[in-house]
Amino acid sequence: MNNKTLYTAGILSFIASFLHVACIFGGPDWYRFFGAGEQMAQLAEQGSTYPIYVTLAISVIIAIWGLYALSGAGVILKLPLLKTALVLITAIYLVRGIAGLIIPFLTTSQIVHHNSIQFWIISSIICCIYGLFHLFGTLKMWHIKNS
């Protein structure tokens, strides 16, 4: 392993992926606690499979992001389009994080405000932290490759 920052980013993504799966097993209260919104919690209470599929899809995507970070760290084999993927993953984490710290204060949209301000602040800070690990790890990966 030649990039502990990207390794950490990968582990963080796997933790986020695991927590999404845990929400499925934890049920409606877990959906509420982790900020999925009242509608998702109610659908879970009604036995709908929609929250399961959405949560699994998010979990798989985040786990793939974790694999890309581990690939960039040199822990697993080089995945296709590694640099492009890491840039996009970094951008998604950072845009989500920064937008989540700004948009809830600029809009009254129900799409945004079905979650609490506390949810937006906490989840956005987490996304920014994840994004920064990806950013610094990706920059380090490029520096190591170009040295």
Secondary structure as UniProt FT lines:
FT   HELIX           4..26
FT   HELIX           28..33
FT   TURN            34..35
FT   HELIX           38..45
FT   TURN            46..47
FT   HELIX           50..73
FT   TURN            80..81
FT   HELIX           82..102
FT   HELIX           103..105
FT   HELIX           110..113
FT   HELIX           117..146
//
